[in-house]
Amino acid sequence: MQIEVISNSVEQTKKIAKSYAQSIKSPVVISLVGDLGAGKTTFTKGFCEGLGIKDLVTSPTFTIMNEYTGGRFTVYHFDMYRLSNKEEALELGFDEYFDLRKLKGICIVEWAENVKGLLPALYVEINLIKINENSRKIQIGVKGWVG
């Protein structure tokens, strides 16, 4: 099953993410898919707000992972943009975060397609598709890596 909704503003995207976060259970890994500027970090900000996290949520482009605590669940926010394959992520020890038997919280992964095979067999994929400058189509569904 896939949910599809249209957002017409940054604030609406945050509101959609906040609402989704309020219904989520842990542990879960979420892959955020979208072009540069599609709203992946904006979605994460709203999601963390929905969990009650008060920290400033920023893109972990250069640190690769930010950890946010203080809400219903801890959020591990990854940006795999600078990695070119699964092996680089494994060298950094990230595989432990994606083991659902050990994960205590929620992983949100931007650019997961750069590290194919690292995510668990089942995960949530959220596609953010630019319609125009302000509007996004947001698709939420359960997926699994093939291959």
Number of C-alpha atoms within 10 A of each C-alpha: 7 10 10 12 12 16 19 14 13 15 13 16 28 23 19 18 22 21 16 15 20 15 9 14 11 15 17 21 24 22 24 25 21 17 12 9 12 23 24 24 20 18 24 25 23 25 26 28 22 23 23 17 20 14 14 9 19 12 18 17 14 10 11 18 18 16 14 19 16 13 15 16 20 20 25 19 24 23 23 24 17 13 16 13 16 19 16 15 17 13 9 10 10 16 15 13 19 19 17 20 9 10 17 16 19 23 25 24 24 25 20 23 20 18 18 15 16 21 23 16 13 14 19 16 21 24 21 25 18 18 13 10 10 13 19 22 17 23 16 19 14 14 17 13 13 7 5
